[in-house]
Amino acid sequence: MAKPARGGRGPVGKSKKPGGRESRRKDRRADMAGLPVRRAAVHILALILRHSEPMDRAFSNPDAEKVMTGMEHRDRALVRLLITTALRRKGQIDDALGRFLEKPLPKRSGYLKEILAVAAAQILFLNTPPHAAINIAVRQCQMDRRAQHMDKLCNALLRRLSERGPELLADQDACVINTPDWMWQRWCRFFGVDGARDIAAMHLTAPALDLSVKSEPGAWASKLDGTLLPTGSIRLAGGGRIEQLPGYDEGEWWVQDVTATLPPKMLGDVRGLDVADLCAAPGGKTAMLLTGGAHVTAVDSSHMRLRRLRENLDRLKLEAKLVEADILSWQTDRRFDAVLLDAPCSATGTIRRHPDILHIKTLRDVEELSRLQFEMIRKAAVLLKEGGRLVFCTCSLEEEEGEAHLARIADEIPELRQEKISAAAFGFDEEWISSSGSLRTLPSHMQCEPPQISGMDGFFAAKFVKMDARIS
């Protein structure tokens, strides 16, 4: 069995707390009231870290739904907070716990690693009373037949963590230690060390909530008590159920990160145009194109995602032609005035909203997805009329999934001619336009007051016009 490293106190003995045994029992019962939430958090965290299950899919996993059956919205929100904090701060948590261990935890220890991670997230970052987090964690060990023999070790580690936590955190470089080394090294090369640090710092905080509205953004910002961004999006501090906000039932707005609103705008005036929205789900960009007056064919390969898109459009009282198809094998005689391709990617630009990406994506994913993206760009060119416009975008920070495509497109798809993006023409910040004339946003962009509502997704987007390949 792993043992706590020497130095500091070991497992504490009987409590000296005034009030006697009955008082301690009451405290313990109060602590255990939070057990179902912590058990759910541990279960879902294990799905993510052990099986590389994306967080949203892990939450909808039948086993996860089972452990959350009957759970109120407030408790489900707490489950998500525990998991996202444990994922955002995993590097710090692992480092802190490791300082009290003489050797790694045994492989056969049930859910001990996840139990410790959830408890440490509470103690170090969520201001949970340490005794509550520790009592529940120890009880979870005792309930797990493969971890029950580790309950004393769990107790000792978490008590030491609660005593020395602030000291340990002060000694850590949070930006570096919470970022996988392969990501950190690449961001330093591409964005510079300061740029990489700015990106990683934003990943330590949860993002605000952005809404897109059909019309009158200023009026809706006032109704929703939000901040009207220069792009026309409305930013809310977050918290609460979006279904209870004014305008939800009437379909007046939808949730969409401000950065995701930029690629549709790059197509310009789409009134009356036939537009293909490829990889369209969950439908935010489709909704923007429809409210702009386009006739939209929304294509997605996932039946479940397409169903969600249909539900979103129904609430918004918007209508598009939906096609369930793999884009590369989709056969159609139609040629479109414009194509929007939001291609599958590593999504490293969305880590603030999806901190699981830090732990489930690899360099191999980036390389494989880059190849897929280029084939999709080639197919998108086929779907365009001559003179038609293409906007290609990814929510990735990786060069292979963005800037590196430009030279290859120029060499291998000569009928696509890049159009440099004018920040003034679309109301964009000049900082978002790269030297290549493409869009490159970073999580550290869009600084706001108060600072807690700052930031945006990392995105790459480029615009092309289809020429006659014979004369290009």
N, C-alpha and C positions, 0 to 999 in steps of 0.2 A: 504494500500500500504506500502511496505517496504520503510524505510527511511534511508538515509545515517547516519551513526553514527556521533555523535558530535565530533568536533575536526577537524581542517583542513578546507579548503575552500569548499563551496558548489558549485552549478552550477554557472559558470561564466556568466557575462552579456555580453553586446555588446562588440565586439572587438575594441581595440584601435589601431589596426594595421595601420601604415601609408599606404596611397594609396586609402583610401576611400572605398565606397560601391562596385565600379566596380572591384577593386582589390580583394576584398573578394569574389565576385562572381566567378572570374576567378579561385581563389584557390579552391573554393568549387567544381567547374566543374572539375578541375584536379583531386581532391580527388575522385569524383564520378566515374571517369573512371575505378577505381578498384572495383566498386560495384559488377559486375557479378561474379568475382572470389570469393569475400567474401561471397556472397549469396550461391554460390555452396559449399563453405567450411562449412558454417553453416548447410546447408541441409544435407550433407553427415555426418558431425559430429553428428547430431541428430540421423541419422540412426544407427550409431555405439553405441552411449551412451544410447539411449532410447530403442532400439530394439535388442541390443547385436548382431548387424550385423557385421561379420568380415570385416575389412577394404577393402580388395580386392573385396569382394562381394558387399559391399556398393558402391564402385566406378562403378561397372557394373550394379547396380540396374537401371531399366528403368527410374525411377524418377531422379536419379542422372545424367544419360546420357542426359536426357531432359534439365536439367539446365546447362549442359556443352556443349550443341549442338553448333557447330561452333567455339568452343574455341580452340585457338592455343595451340600447345604443351607446349610452355613456360608458358602460363597461367594455363594449367592443372597441370604442375609441381608445380606452386605456390600454387594451391589448395591443393595438397598433402603435401607440406611443412607446410602450415598453420594447416592442420589437425594433422599431426604427431607431430608438436610442441605442439599443444594444448593437445594432448594425453600424450606425454612424461612428460609434465610439469603440468599436471592437478592438482596434489596435491598442488604445489606452487601457481598456479593461484587461486584455490578455497580458499586457506588460505589467500592470499593477498586481494582478493575481500571481503572475510568474515570479514576482520578487519574494513571495512567501513560500515558494515550493522548492524543495531540494532536487526534485526530479519531476518530469511531466506527469500529468494525471494518467492513470492506467486506461488503456483502451476499453476495457470492460468495466465501465462505470455508469452504465445506463445514460440518463439524461443529465449527469452531473455538470458537464461543461455548460449546457444551456441554462441549467438552474443557477449556476454561479454567474453567468453572463447577465441574466435578467435581474438577479439580486444586486449585482454590482452596478448596473445601469441606474437602479433606484437609489442606491446609497451615494454614488459619486455624482450623479447628474440630475436626478429628479427630486431631490430633497425629501425622499421618503424617510420616515423615522427608522434608523438602523435596526432597532429591535424588531420592528414589524417585518422588514425585508428578510432579516436573518431567520426569524421564527418560521416564516412561510417556506423559505428555502430548505431549512432543515426538515420540515414536515414533508416537503416534496421528495426529498431524498428517502425518507422513511417509507413513503408510499410506493417508491420505485424499487422493485425487488432486486434490480441490478445495481442500484445505487445506495441501497439502505445501509450497507456496511461502510459508506463514506459520509454518514451524517455528522460524525464528530469532526472530520476533516473540513467539511463544508462550514460548520459552525466556527471553527478556528480561523479559517481563511477570511470569512466575511467579517468577523469581529476585528481582525487585524486591519482589514481594509477600511472599516468604519473609523478606526482610530487614526490611521495614517494616510487616509485618502487625500486630503488637501495637500499634504507634503509631497505625495507621489505625483499628483497632477501638475504641481508647480515645476516638477523636474522633467516633464514630458514636452516634446514638440508635437502638439496635437495635429498640426497640418500634415506633417510627414508620417507620423506613426499610424494614423488612421487611413492612409492611402496606400494601396498595394504598390510595391516597389516598381513593377513594370509600368504602371500608370504614371507614377510620380516622375520617373526618369524621362518618359516620353513627353510629358507636359513641360518639364524643364527645358528640353531641347526645342520644343515647338513654340512655347509661350514665354520662355525665360523663367528663371528661378522665382522672380517676384510674381510673375503671372501665374505660375503653378501654385504658389503659396496663396494668392488671392482666390484662386478657384477652390483649393482645398479648404480654405477658411469658410467659404460659403457653404460647403457640404456639411459643416458641423451644425447648421441650423435648419429648422424646418422652413419651407417656403410659405409665402403668403398665398392667398387664393385669388386667382384672376378670373374675371368673367368677361365674356363678349356679349354685347347686346345688339338687338336688331336695329334699334334706333334710339335717338336722344340719350347718348351716353352721359351727358352732364346731369340730366334730370334723374337718371337711374343711379348715378353715383351719390346724389343727395338722398334718394329714397333708401339706398342700401347702406348709407353711412360709410361709403368707401372713398378711395382716392382715385380720381380720374387721371390715368396715365397719358402722356403725350401721344401715344399711339391710338387712343380711344378705348383701351381696355379699362376695366374697373378693378381695382385691387382692394381686397378685404384682408383684415388682419387674420382671419381664420377663426375656427372654433364654431361649435354648434352644427346643426343639421341644415344643409343647403336647401332641403325640401321645404323648410319652414320660412325661407326668405321670401319677401315680396317679389312677385313676378314669376316664381318658379312654375306654379300650376298653369299660369297663363302662357308659358313658353316665351317669355320676353328676353331670356338670356340663357347662356350655357357656360359651363366651366371650361376654360381654355387658357393655358399659360400664354402670357403676352407674346412670347417668341413664336409660338405656333400660329399667331395671327399674321406674321410677316410674309411667309411664302405666298399665300393667296393674294395678298396685296401686290406682290411683284408681277402678277399677271396683268395688272392694270384694269381698265374698264372691261368687264366681262358681260355686260348687259346684252342679252340675246345670243350669246355665244354657246356653242356646244363644247362642254368641258368634261374631260375624263379626270376623275380624282382616283388615283391608283393607290392601293393600300389605304383605303379611306377611313376605316374604323379608327376611333369611335365616332367620328363625324363632325368634329369642330370645324375643320377646313371645308367640308361639304356644306355645312350650314352657312359659312361665310360666303361661299360662291353662290349659293341659292339666294341669300339676302342681297347679293350684288346683282341679281337678275340673270344669272347663267342657267342654262339647261344642263344639269349635271348627271353624268353616269358615274356612280360610285362603285368601285371594284375592290373586293377584298376576298382573300382565300379562306378565311375562317368563318364558318357558319355561325359560331357563337358571337364573334365580334360584329358580324354583319347584322345579327339580330339586335345587338345592343345599338348599333347605328340606327336601325329602323325605329327602335323605341325612342331614341333621342330625337329623331326627326319628327316622329308623331307628336311628342310633347311640344316641340317648337312649331308645329303646324306647317311643316315644310315637306316638300315632296321631291324625291330624286329617283332615277332609275337605278336599282340596286342589282349588282351582278356578283354572284359567288363564283370566283374563278382564280386560278393561279395565273398571275399576269403573264408569265413567260409562255404559257400554253394557251392563253385566251385567244380565241379566233373570232374576229369580227371584220366586216367589210367597211365599217364606219371609219371615217377619218375626222379628227377633232380640230376645232379652232385653237384649243389650248389643252395642255396636259399638266396636271400637278402630280408629281411623283414624290411622295414622302416615304422613302424606301426603308425597309427593315435595316436596323443598325445595332451597334453595341449599346446605344442609348446612354453613353457616358456623360452626355450633357444634361441628363435628368437625374443625376445622383441625389440631388437634394430631395426630390420627391420619391426616389426609388433607391434608397441606400443599399438594398440587396445587390445592386449592380456591382458594388465594390468587391463583392465576395463570390459572385457567380459568373462574371465575365472574364475571359482570358484573351491573350494576344491572338490566339488561334481564331477566336470568334471574330475579331476585327478583320483578320486576313480573309476568312471565308465570306464574311458579309460584304467586304469590299468587292470581291469577285461577283457576288450576286447583284450588288447594286449596279455594276457596270452593265451587266446583261439586261437589267431592267431599263437602264437608260437607253440602251440600243433598241429595246422593244418600244419604249415610249416614242422614240424618233419615228418608228414605223407608223404609229397611231396618229401622228400629226399630219395635217394638211400642209402644203407648202405655204410658207408665211406664218404658220402657226407658232405659238409660244409654248415653251416648256420651262417649268420651274422644277428643278431637282433639289431635294433637301433631305437632311438627316439630322437627328437630334444627338449627334456625336461630337466629341472633342478631338477625335482621332484624325490625323491628316489623311490616312488612306481612305477614310470614308467621306472626305470632303475635297480639300484642295488638290490632292493627288489625282483626282479624276479629270481635272480640267485639261491637262496636257494630253492625256490619253484620248479624251473625246475629240480634241483638235486633230489628232493623228488618225484615229480609227473611225470616227463618225463625222466626216467632213461636211455633211449636210446640216449639222448643228453648229451654228455660229453663236458664240457667247456674246451676250449684251451686258455691258457693265452696268451695275446698279447705281442709280443716282439717289443718294440719301434725300436730297431736297424733293425729288419727284414723289417719293412715297412717305415723306414725313419721318424718315429714319434718323437716328443719331449717326453722325459721321464716324464715330468710333466703331460702329458696327460694320463698316465697309472696309474690306481688306484691299491691299494693293492690286490684287487680281481683279477687283471689281465685283467680287462675290460678297455675300453676307456671312459674317462670322461673329456670332454673339457668344459671350462667356457668362457663366454664373455670377461673376463679379460685376457685370454691367447693370444698368438701371438702378443707380443709387437713389434712394428715396428718404424722406423724413416721415415718420421716425425710421432709423436704420433697420429696425426689425422687419420692415416690409420691403427691404431692398432685394435686388437680384432678379435673375431670369434664367431660363434654360439655356444651355449651350447648344447652338444650332449652326449648321452650315447650309447655305442655299445659293444656287446659281441659276441664272436665267439664260435661255437660248432661244434663237429663232431658227426655224427650219428653212434652209435655202434649197435651191435646185442643185442637187449634188453634182450635176454635169458641168456647172459653171463655177462651182465654189473653188 
